[in-house]
Amino acid sequence: MKPPTRPYSEYNIFFQLERNYILQKVYHVPPEVTANCNSNSAAFSPNDPDYHGPPLPRRYKDVVLPRRFYSCYKNEDEQVQQPRRHRVSHGKISFADLSKMISSQWKDADDETKEYCRVMRELDRRKFDELKLKFEEESQSNEEISGGENEHSKEDVDIDDDPVLSG
């Protein structure tokens, strides 16, 4: 098992919300491109059994979002560790300009949006803590099984007997 991925910050969650909002509402980019949703992948739904957060802020009610935009974990036990598929670029705004736009929006975000992002960050943090504890328990268990030593411990290597290391 790999160590868990660091959880999303409030800003990471806001960035996902605002990116999709700007592209869909300001630049009129279709949701299939912005949210990477098609017939094979579902869009976010507050009715999803894996979603345990509060309702979306009013500003984002009509925005199509990727299914798990709010978390770095794709389900209850797995981290998102799949390679990113190639996406069709919207070609409307550069990433640098979009990032500047989003960061200025973050400074002016309303309390409802910031509270939503804070709650979602806390939920992701709890999931991270659970996975971290599970990872540490598994690592400790594996260490106890192997006797706490790996195959190539320092005591096994005699520098004087190895022509490469001795000379």
C-alpha positions in Angstrom: 0.0 0.0 0.0 1.2 3.5 -0.9 1.2 6.3 1.6 -2.0 8.4 1.3 -2.0 11.5 -0.9 -2.1 14.8 0.9 -5.7 16.1 1.1 -7.0 19.0 -0.9 -6.8 22.5 0.6 -9.7 24.9 0.7 -8.1 26.7 -2.2 -7.8 23.4 -4.2 -11.5 22.9 -3.9 -12.3 26.5 -4.7 -10.1 26.3 -7.8 -12.1 23.3 -9.1 -15.4 25.0 -8.5 -14.3 28.4 -10.0 -12.4 26.9 -12.9 -15.6 25.1 -14.1 -17.7 28.1 -13.4 -15.5 30.5 -15.4 -15.1 28.1 -18.3 -18.8 27.2 -18.5 -20.5 30.5 -17.6 -18.1 33.1 -18.9 -16.4 31.4 -21.8 -19.4 29.0 -22.7 -17.2 25.9 -22.9 -19.3 22.7 -22.9 -19.3 20.7 -19.7 -18.0 17.7 -21.6 -14.7 19.6 -21.9 -14.5 21.4 -18.6 -15.7 18.7 -16.3 -14.3 15.9 -18.3 -17.7 14.2 -18.2 -19.0 12.0 -21.0 -21.0 8.9 -21.3 -18.3 6.8 -19.6 -17.8 9.1 -16.6 -20.6 10.6 -14.5 -20.7 14.2 -13.3 -20.9 15.3 -9.7 -24.2 14.8 -8.0 -25.0 15.8 -4.4 -27.1 12.5 -4.3 -24.0 10.4 -4.9 -23.7 7.9 -1.9 -20.0 8.8 -1.6 -20.7 12.5 -1.1 -21.1 13.5 2.5 -20.7 17.3 2.2 -23.1 20.2 2.4 -25.1 21.6 -0.5 -23.1 23.4 -3.1 -22.9 27.2 -2.8 -25.6 29.0 -4.8 -23.0 30.4 -7.3 -22.2 26.8 -8.5 -25.6 25.2 -8.5 -25.9 25.2 -12.3 -22.2 24.3 -13.0 -21.4 20.7 -14.2 -18.5 19.5 -12.0 -16.3 16.3 -12.2 -17.7 13.5 -10.1 -15.1 13.7 -7.3 -13.9 17.3 -7.7 -13.8 17.9 -3.9 -11.4 15.1 -3.0 -8.2 13.4 -4.0 -9.8 10.1 -3.2 -12.0 8.4 -5.8 -13.9 6.2 -3.3 -13.9 5.3 0.3 -10.7 3.2 0.2 -8.7 4.1 -2.9 -6.7 7.1 -3.8 -6.8 8.6 -7.2 -3.6 7.1 -8.7 -4.6 6.6 -12.3 -2.7 8.4 -15.0 -4.5 11.5 -16.3 -6.2 10.9 -19.6 -5.5 13.3 -22.4 -8.1 16.0 -22.5 -9.3 18.2 -25.3 -8.2 21.8 -24.6 -10.9 24.4 -24.5 -8.5 26.9 -26.1 -10.4 29.9 -24.5 -7.9 31.1 -21.9 -4.4 30.2 -20.8 -3.8 28.3 -17.6 -1.8 31.3 -16.2 -4.6 33.8 -17.0 -7.2 31.4 -15.5 -5.1 30.9 -12.4 -4.8 34.7 -11.9 -8.5 35.1 -12.4 -9.3 32.4 -9.8 -6.8 33.7 -7.2 -8.4 37.2 -7.4 -11.9 35.5 -7.0 -10.6 33.6 -4.0 -9.8 36.9 -2.3 -13.3 38.2 -2.9 -15.2 34.9 -2.4 -18.4 35.1 -0.3 -18.7 33.5 3.2 -20.9 30.7 1.9 -18.3 29.6 -0.6 -15.4 29.8 1.8 -17.4 27.9 4.4 -18.2 25.2 1.9 -14.5 24.8 0.9 -13.5 24.7 4.6 -16.0 21.9 5.4 -15.0 19.9 2.3 -11.3 20.3 3.2 -12.0 19.0 6.7 -13.9 16.0 5.3 -10.9 15.3 3.0 -8.5 15.7 5.9 -10.4 13.2 8.0 -10.3 10.7 5.1 -6.5 11.4 4.8 -6.1 10.7 8.6 -7.9 7.4 8.3 -5.8 6.3 5.4 -2.6 7.4 7.0 -3.4 5.4 10.2 -4.3 2.4 8.0 -1.0 2.8 6.1 1.0 3.1 9.3 -0.6 0.0 10.8 0.0 -2.0 7.6 3.6 -0.8 7.4 4.2 -1.7 11.1 2.5 -5.1 10.6 4.7 -5.8 7.5 7.8 -4.7 9.5 7.0 -7.1 12.3 6.4 -10.0 9.9 9.8 -9.4 8.2 11.5 -9.0 11.6 12.1 -5.3 11.1 15.0 -5.9 8.6 15.0 -5.7 4.9 16.9 -8.0 2.6 19.9 -5.7 2.4 20.6 -4.6 5.9 23.8 -2.8 6.7 25.2 -5.7 8.7 25.0 -8.0 5.6 27.5 -5.9 3.6 31.2 -6.4 4.3 33.0 -3.6 2.5 36.4 -5.5 2.7 35.0 -8.4 0.8 33.4 -6.3 -2.0 36.0 -5.3 -4.6 33.8 -2.3 -5.7 33.3 -0.9 -2.2 36.8 -1.6 -0.9 38.7 0.1 -3.5 
